[in-house]
């Protein structure tokens, strides 16, 4: 079975964990609305909020999907839900809660963690 996954941090192209998506199909860039993104230093976290988050969509195998669950610490650290991108794709997205990320996290105003990290 194949799964569409929205990635917005270290799994994106040219980021540290992108290699985990080798063999997956890149479906394009995408945006989801109704979330806030926070920079946690080495990686970001998206939480339910009021802004947009920008990322990429990949179609992944069952094996890769299970590996992503392990990488994201699902379900203890991140949770995941189905969401519709602004382009109309139904995707899985990994989310965090404000309580878990803490007060030190910095809001990524533009919703694009890659662009934020490249300038900070």
MOBELHU-V279195 format. One line per field, one symbol per residue. ss: DSSP state (H for helix, E for strand, - for the rest). burial: 1 if it has 9 or more other C-alpha atoms within 8 Angstrom, else 0. A space follows every 50 residues. Layout:
ss: ???
burial: ???
//
This chain:
ss: -EEEEEE----------HHHH---EEEEEEEEEEEEEEE----EEEEEEE EEEEEEEEEEEHHHHHHHHHH-------EEEEEE-----EEEEEE--HHH H----EE-----HHHHHHH-
burial: 00111111111100100100100100000111111111110001111100 11111111111101100110011100111100111100011111110000 10001001001110010000
//
